[in-house]
Amino acid sequence: MTKVYLMLKSQPVSYPEAMVEYNNMLAYIRDEVVRVVGNWINLEGKVPKRTGQLRDTLTATLNSSTVENNVLKIKLGSMVSYATEVNDMPAAVVRHVRQWGKAYYYTHATGTHWIMLNDPFAIGHFWNALQIYTEGNLINISQRAIDEYFKGTGKLMRSVRKGLTFG
């Protein structure tokens, strides 16, 4: 009869040990995707911003991504009602360089509140671009983690996840 061994870095490991290491790798991938995509949303300013609610809800949803039962769940979405309308707008409409605009949801006794709009790098139809960017980075980060962890020394994983296990 043939025996099958699980090997990790040329060492035999039990199935539970392999799953702990696999979960650690998925947690690293999750953290990296959340960081990179969060930067795209906020620091690179690709998502249109008037008051920041759209960016804030996209970021909050992304931050709720999880690793559960050996499955990585990357979450994208927004709870603001006008997200689809903003997505349908071209860059010429959503990109602003130090212009005054109305913030319809911030009202004062005098009515609509005016705010300074400054999102010079916003893109139109951001949702498709966000999905493509997230998918591409998920693939690249996953490949890098697999290469480093299973083919390499594992230093990358150990430096990020010292002793952290999921169970």
GUZAMI-117117 format. One record per residue (C-alpha): z, x, y. Coordinates in steps of 0.1 Angstrom, whole numbers, plus 5000, padded with zeros to 4 digits. Layout:
GUZAMI-117117
<pt><pz>Z</pz><px>X</px><py>Y</py></pt>
...
This chain:
GUZAMI-117117
<pt><pz>5000</pz><px>5000</px><py>5000</py></pt>
<pt><pz>4992</pz><px>5012</px><py>5035</py></pt>
<pt><pz>5019</pz><px>5014</px><py>5061</py></pt>
<pt><pz>5011</pz><px>5008</px><py>5098</py></pt>
<pt><pz>5032</pz><px>5026</px><py>5124</py></pt>
<pt><pz>5035</pz><px>5018</px><py>5161</py></pt>
<pt><pz>5031</pz><px>5051</px><py>5180</py></pt>
<pt><pz>5040</pz><px>5057</px><py>5216</py></pt>
<pt><pz>5034</pz><px>5092</px><py>5230</py></pt>
<pt><pz>5029</pz><px>5105</px><py>5194</py></pt>
<pt><pz>5063</pz><px>5091</px><py>5184</py></pt>
<pt><pz>5068</pz><px>5062</px><py>5160</py></pt>
<pt><pz>5086</pz><px>5033</px><py>5176</py></pt>
<pt><pz>5098</pz><px>4999</px><py>5164</py></pt>
<pt><pz>5081</pz><px>4968</px><py>5176</py></pt>
<pt><pz>5110</pz><px>4958</px><py>5199</py></pt>
<pt><pz>5109</pz><px>4993</px><py>5215</py></pt>
<pt><pz>5072</pz><px>4990</px><py>5219</py></pt>
<pt><pz>5076</pz><px>4957</px><py>5236</py></pt>
<pt><pz>5102</pz><px>4971</px><py>5260</py></pt>
<pt><pz>5078</pz><px>4998</px><py>5270</py></pt>
<pt><pz>5049</pz><px>4973</px><py>5273</py></pt>
<pt><pz>5070</pz><px>4951</px><py>5296</py></pt>
<pt><pz>5079</pz><px>4981</px><py>5317</py></pt>
<pt><pz>5042</pz><px>4989</px><py>5321</py></pt>
<pt><pz>5034</pz><px>4953</px><py>5331</py></pt>
<pt><pz>5063</pz><px>4953</px><py>5356</py></pt>
<pt><pz>5048</pz><px>4984</px><py>5371</py></pt>
<pt><pz>5014</pz><px>4968</px><py>5373</py></pt>
<pt><pz>5029</pz><px>4937</px><py>5389</py></pt>
<pt><pz>5047</pz><px>4958</px><py>5415</py></pt>
<pt><pz>5016</pz><px>4978</px><py>5424</py></pt>
<pt><pz>4993</pz><px>4948</px><py>5426</py></pt>
<pt><pz>5018</pz><px>4929</px><py>5448</py></pt>
<pt><pz>5021</pz><px>4960</px><py>5471</py></pt>
<pt><pz>4983</pz><px>4967</px><py>5474</py></pt>
<pt><pz>4973</pz><px>4930</px><py>5478</py></pt>
<pt><pz>5002</pz><px>4923</px><py>5502</py></pt>
<pt><pz>4989</pz><px>4952</px><py>5523</py></pt>
<pt><pz>4954</pz><px>4937</px><py>5523</py></pt>
<pt><pz>4968</pz><px>4903</px><py>5535</py></pt>
<pt><pz>4992</pz><px>4916</px><py>5561</py></pt>
<pt><pz>4987</pz><px>4953</px><py>5572</py></pt>
<pt><pz>4949</pz><px>4954</px><py>5569</py></pt>
<pt><pz>4949</pz><px>4919</px><py>5585</py></pt>
<pt><pz>4920</pz><px>4905</px><py>5564</py></pt>
<pt><pz>4936</pz><px>4870</px><py>5563</py></pt>
<pt><pz>4933</pz><px>4851</px><py>5596</py></pt>
<pt><pz>4965</pz><px>4847</px><py>5616</py></pt>
<pt><pz>4973</pz><px>4823</px><py>5643</py></pt>
<pt><pz>5011</pz><px>4819</px><py>5638</py></pt>
<pt><pz>5013</pz><px>4839</px><py>5606</py></pt>
<pt><pz>5022</pz><px>4809</px><py>5583</py></pt>
<pt><pz>4991</pz><px>4814</px><py>5562</py></pt>
<pt><pz>4998</pz><px>4851</px><py>5556</py></pt>
<pt><pz>5035</pz><px>4844</px><py>5550</py></pt>
<pt><pz>5028</pz><px>4817</px><py>5523</py></pt>
<pt><pz>5002</pz><px>4839</px><py>5506</py></pt>
<pt><pz>5026</pz><px>4868</px><py>5506</py></pt>
<pt><pz>5055</pz><px>4846</px><py>5493</py></pt>
<pt><pz>5033</pz><px>4833</px><py>5465</py></pt>
<pt><pz>5021</pz><px>4868</px><py>5456</py></pt>
<pt><pz>5057</pz><px>4880</px><py>5455</py></pt>
<pt><pz>5066</pz><px>4853</px><py>5430</py></pt>
<pt><pz>5043</pz><px>4870</px><py>5404</py></pt>
<pt><pz>5062</pz><px>4877</px><py>5372</py></pt>
<pt><pz>5062</pz><px>4893</px><py>5338</py></pt>
<pt><pz>5074</pz><px>4868</px><py>5312</py></pt>
<pt><pz>5073</pz><px>4871</px><py>5274</py></pt>
<pt><pz>5049</pz><px>4900</px><py>5275</py></pt>
<pt><pz>5025</pz><px>4882</px><py>5299</py></pt>
<pt><pz>5018</pz><px>4893</px><py>5335</py></pt>
<pt><pz>5013</pz><px>4864</px><py>5359</py></pt>
<pt><pz>4998</pz><px>4873</px><py>5392</py></pt>
<pt><pz>5000</pz><px>4843</px><py>5415</py></pt>
<pt><pz>4978</pz><px>4836</px><py>5445</py></pt>
<pt><pz>4979</pz><px>4806</px><py>5468</py></pt>
<pt><pz>4992</pz><px>4790</px><py>5499</py></pt>
<pt><pz>5011</pz><px>4758</px><py>5506</py></pt>
<pt><pz>4999</pz><px>4753</px><py>5541</py></pt>
<pt><pz>4977</pz><px>4722</px><py>5544</py></pt>
<pt><pz>4950</pz><px>4738</px><py>5566</py></pt>
<pt><pz>4943</pz><px>4768</px><py>5543</py></pt>
<pt><pz>4911</pz><px>4754</px><py>5530</py></pt>
<pt><pz>4898</pz><px>4747</px><py>5565</py></pt>
<pt><pz>4906</pz><px>4782</px><py>5576</py></pt>
<pt><pz>4888</pz><px>4795</px><py>5545</py></pt>
<pt><pz>4857</pz><px>4776</px><py>5554</py></pt>
<pt><pz>4855</pz><px>4793</px><py>5588</py></pt>
<pt><pz>4833</pz><px>4823</px><py>5595</py></pt>
<pt><pz>4846</pz><px>4855</px><py>5609</py></pt>
<pt><pz>4833</pz><px>4847</px><py>5644</py></pt>
<pt><pz>4858</pz><px>4818</px><py>5645</py></pt>
<pt><pz>4889</pz><px>4834</px><py>5630</py></pt>
<pt><pz>4887</pz><px>4869</px><py>5644</py></pt>
<pt><pz>4905</pz><px>4873</px><py>5678</py></pt>
<pt><pz>4911</pz><px>4903</px><py>5700</py></pt>
<pt><pz>4939</pz><px>4896</px><py>5724</py></pt>
<pt><pz>4928</pz><px>4860</px><py>5732</py></pt>
<pt><pz>4950</pz><px>4830</px><py>5741</py></pt>
<pt><pz>4950</pz><px>4801</px><py>5717</py></pt>
<pt><pz>4969</pz><px>4770</px><py>5708</py></pt>
<pt><pz>4996</pz><px>4769</px><py>5682</py></pt>
<pt><pz>4994</pz><px>4733</px><py>5672</py></pt>
<pt><pz>5025</pz><px>4732</px><py>5651</py></pt>
<pt><pz>5047</pz><px>4748</px><py>5677</py></pt>
<pt><pz>5054</pz><px>4722</px><py>5703</py></pt>
<pt><pz>5076</pz><px>4721</px><py>5734</py></pt>
<pt><pz>5086</pz><px>4694</px><py>5758</py></pt>
<pt><pz>5053</pz><px>4701</px><py>5776</py></pt>
<pt><pz>5031</pz><px>4698</px><py>5745</py></pt>
<pt><pz>5011</pz><px>4724</px><py>5727</py></pt>
<pt><pz>5023</pz><px>4760</px><py>5728</py></pt>
<pt><pz>4999</pz><px>4788</px><py>5738</py></pt>
<pt><pz>5002</pz><px>4821</px><py>5719</py></pt>
<pt><pz>4984</pz><px>4855</px><py>5720</py></pt>
<pt><pz>4959</pz><px>4857</px><py>5692</py></pt>
<pt><pz>4953</pz><px>4892</px><py>5679</py></pt>
<pt><pz>4937</pz><px>4895</px><py>5645</py></pt>
<pt><pz>4907</pz><px>4917</px><py>5650</py></pt>
<pt><pz>4902</pz><px>4925</px><py>5613</py></pt>
<pt><pz>4903</pz><px>4889</px><py>5600</py></pt>
<pt><pz>4874</pz><px>4879</px><py>5578</py></pt>
<pt><pz>4858</pz><px>4845</px><py>5572</py></pt>
<pt><pz>4859</pz><px>4829</px><py>5538</py></pt>
<pt><pz>4890</pz><px>4850</px><py>5530</py></pt>
<pt><pz>4899</pz><px>4833</px><py>5497</py></pt>
<pt><pz>4869</pz><px>4845</px><py>5477</py></pt>
<pt><pz>4874</pz><px>4880</px><py>5491</py></pt>
<pt><pz>4911</pz><px>4879</px><py>5483</py></pt>
<pt><pz>4904</pz><px>4869</px><py>5447</py></pt>
<pt><pz>4878</pz><px>4896</px><py>5442</py></pt>
<pt><pz>4901</pz><px>4922</px><py>5458</py></pt>
<pt><pz>4930</pz><px>4912</px><py>5436</py></pt>
<pt><pz>4910</pz><px>4912</px><py>5404</py></pt>
<pt><pz>4895</pz><px>4946</px><py>5412</py></pt>
<pt><pz>4929</pz><px>4961</px><py>5419</py></pt>
<pt><pz>4945</pz><px>4945</px><py>5389</py></pt>
<pt><pz>4918</pz><px>4961</px><py>5367</py></pt>
<pt><pz>4921</pz><px>4995</px><py>5384</py></pt>
<pt><pz>4959</pz><px>4996</px><py>5384</py></pt>
<pt><pz>4961</pz><px>4984</px><py>5348</py></pt>
<pt><pz>4937</pz><px>5011</px><py>5337</py></pt>
<pt><pz>4956</pz><px>5038</px><py>5356</py></pt>
<pt><pz>4989</pz><px>5026</px><py>5341</py></pt>
<pt><pz>4975</pz><px>5026</px><py>5305</py></pt>
<pt><pz>4959</pz><px>5060</px><py>5310</py></pt>
<pt><pz>4991</pz><px>5075</px><py>5324</py></pt>
<pt><pz>5015</pz><px>5058</px><py>5301</py></pt>
<pt><pz>4998</pz><px>5058</px><py>5267</py></pt>
<pt><pz>4975</pz><px>5087</px><py>5270</py></pt>
<pt><pz>4995</pz><px>5109</px><py>5294</py></pt>
<pt><pz>5030</pz><px>5120</px><py>5299</py></pt>
<pt><pz>5044</pz><px>5087</px><py>5311</py></pt>
<pt><pz>5059</pz><px>5104</px><py>5342</py></pt>
<pt><pz>5044</pz><px>5077</px><py>5365</py></pt>
<pt><pz>5062</pz><px>5050</px><py>5346</py></pt>
<pt><pz>5095</pz><px>5068</px><py>5343</py></pt>
<pt><pz>5096</pz><px>5076</px><py>5380</py></pt>
<pt><pz>5091</pz><px>5040</px><py>5389</py></pt>
<pt><pz>5111</pz><px>5022</px><py>5362</py></pt>
<pt><pz>5140</pz><px>5045</px><py>5352</py></pt>
<pt><pz>5158</pz><px>5027</px><py>5324</py></pt>
<pt><pz>5148</pz><px>4992</px><py>5335</py></pt>
<pt><pz>5140</pz><px>4969</px><py>5306</py></pt>
<pt><pz>5131</pz><px>4933</px><py>5302</py></pt>
<pt><pz>5144</pz><px>4913</px><py>5273</py></pt>
